[in-house]
Amino acid sequence: IWGAHPQYIAFGLIMIMMIEMISGIATTQGRESGERAPGDFGLDPLGYGKGDAAGYARLQAQEIANGRLAMFAAAGEIVQGCSTHQGALENLMTALRDNSF
């Protein structure tokens, strides 16, 4: 893809860099001033934080664990794509086709 359309990849990387820079500055200032805890972006549309404190703490721990698992999964897809030069779905279809009964 880089050889065919390098401008799209460069534009995407620049946009990601700008978004991360802006959000990183905002979240770091909020943590340093004590206005919010790490990971607290004030997004609770279903009101889970208003109920049981122990249950909410359990949900926060589950969110951290699932986030870490998702990062490992994304890293695995990236390494798989770099080593096979195919996307994750293409590799899945190949594995299902080769290992079907």
BALOBA-1460 file (C-alpha; in Angstrom, 3 decimals):
// residues 101
<rec num="1" residu="i" x="0.000" y="0.000" z="0.000"/>
<rec num="2" residu="w" x="2.860" y="2.373" z="0.778"/>
<rec num="3" residu="g" x="4.162" y="2.184" z="-2.786"/>
<rec num="4" residu="a" x="0.723" y="2.730" z="-4.333"/>
<rec num="5" residu="h" x="-0.673" y="5.510" z="-2.104"/>
<rec num="6" residu="p" x="1.940" y="6.886" z="0.300"/>
<rec num="7" residu="q" x="0.027" y="10.140" z="0.757"/>
<rec num="8" residu="y" x="-2.898" y="8.354" z="2.453"/>
<rec num="9" residu="i" x="-0.672" y="6.585" z="4.935"/>
<rec num="10" residu="a" x="1.317" y="9.739" z="5.676"/>
<rec num="11" residu="f" x="-1.899" y="11.725" z="6.143"/>
<rec num="12" residu="g" x="-3.308" y="9.062" z="8.471"/>
<rec num="13" residu="l" x="-0.151" y="9.003" z="10.587"/>
<rec num="14" residu="i" x="-0.089" y="12.806" z="10.830"/>
<rec num="15" residu="m" x="-3.752" y="12.902" z="11.892"/>
<rec num="16" residu="i" x="-3.188" y="10.203" z="14.523"/>
<rec num="17" residu="m" x="-0.177" y="12.124" z="15.822"/>
<rec num="18" residu="m" x="-2.169" y="15.350" z="16.114"/>
<rec num="19" residu="i" x="-5.121" y="13.677" z="17.873"/>
<rec num="20" residu="e" x="-2.824" y="11.875" z="20.316"/>
<rec num="21" residu="m" x="-0.928" y="15.087" z="21.029"/>
<rec num="22" residu="i" x="-4.084" y="17.078" z="21.783"/>
<rec num="23" residu="s" x="-5.714" y="14.355" z="23.880"/>
<rec num="24" residu="g" x="-2.453" y="13.609" z="25.684"/>
<rec num="25" residu="i" x="-2.023" y="17.217" z="26.744"/>
<rec num="26" residu="a" x="-5.629" y="17.448" z="27.962"/>
<rec num="27" residu="t" x="-5.552" y="14.201" z="29.926"/>
<rec num="28" residu="t" x="-2.149" y="14.878" z="31.479"/>
<rec num="29" residu="q" x="-3.242" y="18.303" z="32.689"/>
<rec num="30" residu="g" x="-6.401" y="16.808" z="34.188"/>
<rec num="31" residu="r" x="-4.451" y="14.149" z="36.081"/>
<rec num="32" residu="e" x="-1.837" y="16.601" z="37.336"/>
<rec num="33" residu="s" x="-4.442" y="19.035" z="38.631"/>
<rec num="34" residu="g" x="-6.379" y="16.243" z="40.378"/>
<rec num="35" residu="e" x="-9.571" y="16.885" z="38.405"/>
<rec num="36" residu="r" x="-9.786" y="13.281" z="37.255"/>
<rec num="37" residu="a" x="-8.282" y="9.848" z="37.782"/>
<rec num="38" residu="p" x="-6.284" y="8.089" z="35.056"/>
<rec num="39" residu="g" x="-8.706" y="6.574" z="32.549"/>
<rec num="40" residu="d" x="-11.631" y="8.678" z="33.747"/>
<rec num="41" residu="f" x="-12.918" y="10.605" z="30.742"/>
<rec num="42" residu="g" x="-16.314" y="11.371" z="32.268"/>
<rec num="43" residu="l" x="-18.104" y="8.968" z="29.918"/>
<rec num="44" residu="d" x="-20.782" y="7.069" z="31.848"/>
<rec num="45" residu="p" x="-23.970" y="7.266" z="29.744"/>
<rec num="46" residu="l" x="-25.592" y="4.252" z="31.460"/>
<rec num="47" residu="g" x="-24.892" y="5.512" z="34.987"/>
<rec num="48" residu="y" x="-22.773" y="2.612" z="36.254"/>
<rec num="49" residu="g" x="-20.783" y="4.969" z="38.494"/>
<rec num="50" residu="k" x="-23.866" y="6.070" z="40.416"/>
<rec num="51" residu="g" x="-24.602" y="2.593" z="41.802"/>
<rec num="52" residu="d" x="-22.610" y="0.229" z="44.001"/>
<rec num="53" residu="a" x="-19.000" y="1.409" z="44.508"/>
<rec num="54" residu="a" x="-17.627" y="-2.146" z="44.739"/>
<rec num="55" residu="g" x="-19.422" y="-3.162" z="41.559"/>
<rec num="56" residu="y" x="-18.109" y="-0.089" z="39.756"/>
<rec num="57" residu="a" x="-14.549" y="-0.868" z="40.905"/>
<rec num="58" residu="r" x="-14.971" y="-4.413" z="39.525"/>
<rec num="59" residu="l" x="-16.159" y="-2.990" z="36.180"/>
<rec num="60" residu="q" x="-13.145" y="-0.666" z="36.063"/>
<rec num="61" residu="a" x="-10.773" y="-3.604" z="36.653"/>
<rec num="62" residu="q" x="-12.508" y="-5.608" z="33.915"/>
<rec num="63" residu="e" x="-12.181" y="-2.660" z="31.529"/>
<rec num="64" residu="i" x="-8.432" y="-2.461" z="32.156"/>
<rec num="65" residu="a" x="-7.994" y="-6.213" z="31.662"/>
<rec num="66" residu="n" x="-10.046" y="-6.225" z="28.453"/>
<rec num="67" residu="g" x="-8.155" y="-3.180" z="27.151"/>
<rec num="68" residu="r" x="-4.842" y="-4.938" z="27.691"/>
<rec num="69" residu="l" x="-6.145" y="-8.056" z="25.964"/>
<rec num="70" residu="a" x="-7.305" y="-5.943" z="23.014"/>
<rec num="71" residu="m" x="-3.852" y="-4.355" z="22.725"/>
<rec num="72" residu="f" x="-2.231" y="-7.798" z="22.578"/>
<rec num="73" residu="a" x="-4.765" y="-8.869" z="19.932"/>
<rec num="74" residu="a" x="-4.063" y="-5.779" z="17.834"/>
<rec num="75" residu="a" x="-0.310" y="-6.354" z="18.132"/>
<rec num="76" residu="g" x="-0.828" y="-9.950" z="17.012"/>
<rec num="77" residu="e" x="-2.780" y="-8.813" z="13.960"/>
<rec num="78" residu="i" x="-0.052" y="-6.321" z="13.054"/>
<rec num="79" residu="v" x="2.738" y="-8.910" z="13.396"/>
<rec num="80" residu="q" x="0.681" y="-11.443" z="11.442"/>
<rec num="81" residu="g" x="0.088" y="-8.931" z="8.661"/>
<rec num="82" residu="c" x="3.770" y="-7.986" z="8.514"/>
<rec num="83" residu="s" x="4.896" y="-11.611" z="8.366"/>
<rec num="84" residu="t" x="2.318" y="-12.985" z="5.897"/>
<rec num="85" residu="h" x="1.563" y="-9.805" z="3.907"/>
<rec num="86" residu="q" x="-2.159" y="-10.525" z="4.303"/>
<rec num="87" residu="g" x="-4.827" y="-9.014" z="6.483"/>
<rec num="88" residu="a" x="-6.281" y="-10.673" z="9.569"/>
<rec num="89" residu="l" x="-9.481" y="-11.739" z="7.791"/>
<rec num="90" residu="e" x="-7.544" y="-13.151" z="4.843"/>
<rec num="91" residu="n" x="-5.429" y="-15.216" z="7.238"/>
<rec num="92" residu="l" x="-8.540" y="-16.378" z="9.084"/>
<rec num="93" residu="m" x="-10.199" y="-17.505" z="5.855"/>
<rec num="94" residu="t" x="-6.999" y="-19.291" z="4.775"/>
<rec num="95" residu="a" x="-6.733" y="-21.079" z="8.116"/>
<rec num="96" residu="l" x="-10.397" y="-22.114" z="8.022"/>
<rec num="97" residu="r" x="-10.091" y="-23.322" z="4.432"/>
<rec num="98" residu="d" x="-6.855" y="-25.287" z="5.085"/>
<rec num="99" residu="n" x="-7.996" y="-26.812" z="8.379"/>
<rec num="100" residu="s" x="-11.621" y="-27.559" z="7.614"/>
<rec num="101" residu="f" x="-12.853" y="-31.105" z="8.021"/>
